[in-house]
């Protein structure tokens, strides 16, 4: 029978190791999402702000696809399985919300809502994910 203190220390160490592995696994998808956001700034200049869905929908699908591949690759090599569903449950509603708010600003002829709300929604998505 193991000493309770030793068992507790082993548990805490295993938990800390898993948490570090999860943080390392999140680096690639978060960098991809940041790159997609930076690419959005270029897309605004090239295709205009009224047609951004044609850029962001494929860009975020690529982020999800590469993120899912990275999670499975990381799980095979390090033994830490991370689900893709939370990414999907955060990304899709915030994309819809950002597009809806932009369209609402266009319909109401309110430049502030049209321009400011989608980036705020995207920033909120990043904050929600970091709280997870």
Phi and psi in degrees as a GROMACS rama.xvg file:
@    title "Ramachandran Plot"
@    xaxis  label "Phi"
@    yaxis  label "Psi"
@TYPE xy
-83.0554  152.085  UNK-2
-67.7215  134.818  UNK-3
-60.6701  -36.5991  UNK-4
-66.4337  -41.6803  UNK-5
-64.7333  -42.1042  UNK-6
-64.1947  -41.0535  UNK-7
-64.7778  -43.4415  UNK-8
-63.938  -40.1114  UNK-9
-63.922  -40.5058  UNK-10
-64.0628  -46.2804  UNK-11
-62.3293  -41.4919  UNK-12
-65.9644  -41.506  UNK-13
-64.3509  -40.3354  UNK-14
-64.7398  -42.6858  UNK-15
-64.6517  -38.8535  UNK-16
-63.8077  -42.8592  UNK-17
-65.2036  -42.1381  UNK-18
-62.4248  -39.9054  UNK-19
-64.4772  -39.997  UNK-20
-65.2836  -39.3912  UNK-21
-64.6833  -43.7292  UNK-22
-62.3699  -40.0465  UNK-23
-65.8987  -37.2269  UNK-24
-68.7222  -27.9466  UNK-25
-77.2941  -14.0836  UNK-26
-60.9838  -47.7538  UNK-27
-64.8113  -51.2857  UNK-28
-62.8214  -36.1062  UNK-29
-68.6143  -37.049  UNK-30
-67.6544  -37.3268  UNK-31
-63.8163  -41.9608  UNK-32
-64.1139  -41.1387  UNK-33
-63.2516  -39.8115  UNK-34
-65.0244  -38.7774  UNK-35
-63.7381  -38.1869  UNK-36
-66.041  -42.1134  UNK-37
-65.1534  -38.4789  UNK-38
-63.419  -28.323  UNK-39
-63.4635  -33.1606  UNK-40
-65.0029  -39.8993  UNK-41
-69.2477  -38.7649  UNK-42
-62.659  -36.0557  UNK-43
-60.4804  -42.1076  UNK-44
-69.6315  -34.6649  UNK-45
-85.7713  -43.7708  UNK-46
-111.521  -4.57397  UNK-47
88.1155  156.133  UNK-48
-77.909  -11.3919  UNK-49
-86.3657  -5.07031  UNK-50
-129.114  35.1647  UNK-51
-74.1143  -21.4598  UNK-52
-60.8777  -31.7447  UNK-53
-66.9776  -18.8831  UNK-54
-95.5225  -51.3775  UNK-55
-71.1784  -34.9601  UNK-56
-62.8815  -52.4084  UNK-57
-64.4805  -36.4104  UNK-58
-62.3911  -44.511  UNK-59
-73.8607  -27.8028  UNK-60
-65.7675  -38.3145  UNK-61
-64.4896  -42.8417  UNK-62
-59.9889  -43.7973  UNK-63
-65.1906  -43.3995  UNK-64
-64.4106  -47.5556  UNK-65
-68.6581  -36.7828  UNK-66
-62.6317  -41.2606  UNK-67
-65.1963  -43.1717  UNK-68
-61.575  -43.9561  UNK-69
-62.5243  -42.028  UNK-70
-61.0788  -44.0642  UNK-71
-67.3701  -39.9767  UNK-72
-62.5764  -44.9472  UNK-73
-65.0966  -37.3102  UNK-74
-65.1227  -40.197  UNK-75
-66.3057  -38.8304  UNK-76
-85.5752  -32.2134  UNK-77
-114.772  -8.09356  UNK-78
77.0963  18.6834  UNK-79
-115.087  107.436  UNK-80
-88.1539  124.443  UNK-81
-116.643  132.775  UNK-82
-79.1474  149.619  UNK-83
-89.829  -22.8469  UNK-84
-53.8182  -42.5278  UNK-85
-59.8706  -37.7229  UNK-86
-59.8859  -45.1815  UNK-87
-65.1316  -42.1871  UNK-88
-69.9361  -19.9943  UNK-89
-93.8886  -43.0876  UNK-90
-69.2815  -47.2499  UNK-91
-65.2423  -49.8558  UNK-92
-63.0415  -35.9142  UNK-93
-72.5607  -30.821  UNK-94
-65.4047  -43.8876  UNK-95
-64.8337  -42.2481  UNK-96
-63.6511  -43.9241  UNK-97
-61.829  -44.6653  UNK-98
-66.0678  -38.9802  UNK-99
-65.8157  -42.2523  UNK-100
-67.0902  -38.1964  UNK-101
-63.6406  -43.16  UNK-102
-66.0744  -38.8523  UNK-103
-60.6153  -43.0441  UNK-104
-62.3727  -36.3934  UNK-105
-67.4452  -44.0499  UNK-106
-65.8604  -41.7383  UNK-107
-80.6971  -2.70972  UNK-108
54.8517  42.6632  UNK-109
-112.215  103.909  UNK-110
-61.721  -37.0832  UNK-111
-64.0271  -46.351  UNK-112
-65.1839  -41.5466  UNK-113
-65.2637  -38.2628  UNK-114
-93.5724  -38.9058  UNK-115
-87.6091  -31.5446  UNK-116
-69.4976  -42.0008  UNK-117
-59.9708  -45.0702  UNK-118
-64.1891  -34.5368  UNK-119
-66.2087  -36.874  UNK-120
-64.7625  -42.6844  UNK-121
-65.2195  -38.7329  UNK-122
-65.5071  -38.2663  UNK-123
-64.0261  -34.8349  UNK-124
-62.4833  -44.2825  UNK-125
-63.059  -38.0172  UNK-126
-68.6257  -40.9795  UNK-127
-61.1761  -43.5752  UNK-128
-65.824  -37.8641  UNK-129
-70.014  -25.0035  UNK-130
-75.7638  -24.5131  UNK-131
